[in-house]
Amino acid sequence: MRGEPTERDVLIVTDPQRDFCPGGALAVPEGDAIMPAINRLARRFAHVVITQDWHPPGHMSFASAHAGKNPFETIEVGYGPQTLWPDHCVQNTPGAAFHPELDVPHAELVIRKGYHPGIDSYSAFRENDRKTPTGLAGYLRERGFTRATLCGLATDFCVFFSAMDAREAGFEATIVLEASRGIDLDGSLARALSTMRDAGIELI
């Protein structure tokens, strides 16, 4: 990262939740191991946003909501292909809570996503229909931020989509790989890293 963060920098910590860590419903390998790195990184930033996956029971992205379908299969929905997941980050369940080792008390905004029953949501900026905004871009603009640094879970899904949307919304974007971990579904991690580099996203 170029120099120390300024008042125009914001850190976006993506989905540091129990269900995405070992023992959780949709565990990212070593997902819990990045919590100390996230805490160290966050201490360098005056401004931090945390995203929280927040699904209602029976969400359309859950394989259990589709008879005869298994987790990690793909179906077609109104906005295109949708990966089906194990039930995870269900509202007000222990799995949806932040990991107990996350220590970022100065976070200014927690932005929940995935709460529309019929639309999945990877990006911090918009739902998977690519039209429904979360409001984060407007919040960041109104606050005067120009650069977003991203980390968290998972590098090749929610971090990736958030970084790409940050660039499209006009923000500089950087990913801190030490504080991120990927799922790597059929080569998804390598594809995500290559796509982010091509989009002008700094990987450090």
KAFEN-V611004 format. One record per residue. RES is the residue in one letter. OMEGA is omega in whole degrees, 0 to 359 (NA if undefined). Layout:
res->RES omega->OMEGA
res->RES omega->OMEGA
This chain:
res->M omega->185
res->R omega->175
res->G omega->179
res->E omega->179
res->P omega->179
res->T omega->178
res->E omega->178
res->R omega->181
res->D omega->174
res->V omega->174
res->L omega->177
res->I omega->179
res->V omega->189
res->T omega->167
res->D omega->179
res->P omega->192
res->Q omega->183
res->R omega->184
res->D omega->179
res->F omega->181
res->C omega->179
res->P omega->185
res->G omega->180
res->G omega->187
res->A omega->181
res->L omega->190
res->A omega->170
res->V omega->180
res->P omega->180
res->E omega->181
res->G omega->180
res->D omega->185
res->A omega->183
res->I omega->184
res->M omega->177
res->P omega->179
res->A omega->176
res->I omega->181
res->N omega->179
res->R omega->181
res->L omega->184
res->A omega->180
res->R omega->179
res->R omega->185
res->F omega->174
res->A omega->187
res->H omega->183
res->V omega->172
res->V omega->176
res->I omega->175
res->T omega->183
res->Q omega->174
res->D omega->193
res->W omega->187
res->H omega->169
res->P omega->175
res->P omega->178
res->G omega->181
res->H omega->185
res->M omega->180
res->S omega->180
res->F omega->177
res->A omega->182
res->S omega->180
res->A omega->184
res->H omega->184
res->A omega->176
res->G omega->181
res->K omega->180
res->N omega->175
res->P omega->177
res->F omega->167
res->E omega->179
res->T omega->174
res->I omega->174
res->E omega->175
res->V omega->186
res->G omega->182
res->Y omega->176
res->G omega->182
res->P omega->179
res->Q omega->172
res->T omega->176
res->L omega->186
res->W omega->166
res->P omega->174
res->D omega->182
res->H omega->176
res->C omega->177
res->V omega->186
res->Q omega->175
res->N omega->173
res->T omega->179
res->P omega->181
res->G omega->180
res->A omega->182
res->A omega->175
res->F omega->180
res->H omega->185
res->P omega->179
res->E omega->176
res->L omega->183
res->D omega->182
res->V omega->186
res->P omega->184
res->H omega->176
res->A omega->186
res->E omega->184
res->L omega->168
res->V omega->182
res->I omega->181
res->R omega->182
res->K omega->180
res->G omega->183
res->Y omega->174
res->H omega->187
res->P omega->186
res->G omega->179
res->I omega->173
res->D omega->184
res->S omega->175
res->Y omega->187
res->S omega->173
res->A omega->188
res->F omega->180
res->R omega->182
res->E omega->186
res->N omega->171
res->D omega->178
res->R omega->181
res->K omega->187
res->T omega->184
res->P omega->173
res->T omega->183
res->G omega->184
res->L omega->182
res->A omega->179
res->G omega->177
res->Y omega->182
res->L omega->179
res->R omega->182
res->E omega->178
res->R omega->177
res->G omega->179
res->F omega->178
res->T omega->182
res->R omega->178
res->A omega->171
res->T omega->186
res->L omega->175
res->C omega->175
res->G omega->189
res->L omega->348
res->A omega->185
res->T omega->189
res->D omega->176
res->F omega->188
res->C omega->177
res->V omega->180
res->F omega->182
res->F omega->179
res->S omega->180
res->A omega->179
res->M omega->180
res->D omega->175
res->A omega->178
res->R omega->183
res->E omega->179
res->A omega->174
res->G omega->179
res->F omega->166
res->E omega->183
res->A omega->178
res->T omega->174
res->I omega->174
res->V omega->188
res->L omega->179
res->E omega->183
res->A omega->180
res->S omega->174
res->R omega->182
res->G omega->174
res->I omega->182
res->D omega->178
res->L omega->178
res->D omega->177
res->G omega->184
res->S omega->183
res->L omega->179
res->A omega->179
res->R omega->181
res->A omega->182
res->L omega->179
res->S omega->180
res->T omega->180
res->M omega->177
res->R omega->181
res->D omega->181
res->A omega->179
res->G omega->177
res->I omega->182
res->E omega->177
res->L omega->182
res->I omega->NA
